[in-house]
Amino acid sequence: MSDSHTVLGVARDADEQTIRKRYLALVREFPPDRAPDRFKEIRAAYEQLSNPVDRWEQALFSPKVDDSVEAIAAEARRQLCGQRIALDVLLSLGDD
C-alpha cells in the first residue's frame, strides 16, 4: 500500500481533525459506487491514520520519515500536549 499521508494528501504532522476532513472530502469525490478501488485505498489510509497504534508504527518504521530521536520526541510531545497521562504510566517512566 502507498504511504497513507500521500494517499490522503495530508502533511505528516496533520492532526486528527485535518485527516478526517480530508478523508470526508475524498470520499465525496471518490464514492464506492463510482471508484471502488480508489475508495478502498482512501478508506485503508484513513483507518491506518485514525488508529493511534498504526499511526505510530508508520511514523517509527516508514523509510520516508525522519527517524531521528528528536523528530520522534517532538511528535510525541505534540500529540500529548494538553492530554492527561495516567499516574501508573508516569510512574513507569522512572523504572529502569
C-alpha positions in Angstrom: 0.0 0.0 0.0 1.1 3.6 -0.6 2.0 5.9 2.2 -1.2 6.8 4.0 -0.3 10.5 4.2 0.3 10.7 0.5 -3.0 8.8 -0.3 -5.0 11.3 1.7 -2.9 14.3 0.7 -2.1 15.5 4.2 1.1 16.5 5.9 2.8 14.1 8.2 2.1 16.4 11.1 -1.6 16.7 10.3 -3.9 16.5 13.3 -6.9 14.1 13.5 -9.4 16.8 12.5 -7.5 17.7 9.4 -7.1 14.0 8.4 -10.9 13.4 8.9 -11.8 16.5 7.0 -9.6 15.4 4.1 -10.9 11.8 4.2 -14.6 13.0 4.0 -13.7 15.3 1.1 -12.1 12.4 -0.8 -15.0 10.0 -0.1 -17.4 12.6 -1.6 -15.1 12.9 -4.6 -14.5 9.1 -5.0 -17.6 7.3 -3.8 -17.5 3.5 -3.6 -20.1 3.0 -6.4 -18.1 5.1 -8.9 -14.5 4.5 -7.9 -14.3 1.3 -5.7 -10.6 0.8 -5.9 -9.7 4.4 -5.1 -12.3 4.4 -2.3 -10.7 1.2 -0.8 -7.3 2.9 -0.9 -8.6 6.0 0.8 -10.5 4.1 3.4 -7.5 1.9 4.2 -5.3 5.0 4.5 -7.8 6.7 6.8 -8.1 3.6 9.0 -4.4 3.5 9.4 -4.0 7.1 10.3 -7.0 7.1 12.6 -5.6 4.2 14.6 -3.0 5.5 17.0 -1.0 2.3 17.1 -0.8 2.1 13.3 0.0 5.8 13.0 2.9 5.5 15.5 4.1 2.3 13.7 4.2 4.1 10.4 5.9 7.1 12.0 8.5 4.9 13.5 9.2 2.5 10.7 8.5 4.3 7.5 11.7 5.0 5.5 10.4 8.3 4.3 10.1 9.7 7.8 12.9 11.5 9.7 13.9 8.7 12.1 15.8 10.9 14.5 15.1 10.7 18.2 14.4 14.4 18.2 11.8 14.1 15.5 10.0 11.2 17.2 10.1 13.0 20.6 8.8 16.2 19.0 5.9 14.3 17.5 5.2 12.6 20.9 5.2 16.0 22.7 2.9 17.5 20.0 0.4 14.7 20.4 0.5 14.5 24.1 0.4 18.3 24.7 -2.6 19.1 26.9 -3.6 15.5 27.4 -3.8 13.8 30.8 -1.5 10.9 31.4 -2.4 8.1 33.8 -0.4 8.1 37.0 0.8 4.5 36.5 2.2 5.4 33.1 4.1 8.4 34.5 5.5 6.3 37.4 6.6 3.6 34.9 8.8 6.1 33.1 11.0 6.2 36.1 11.5 2.4 36.2 14.9 1.3 34.9 
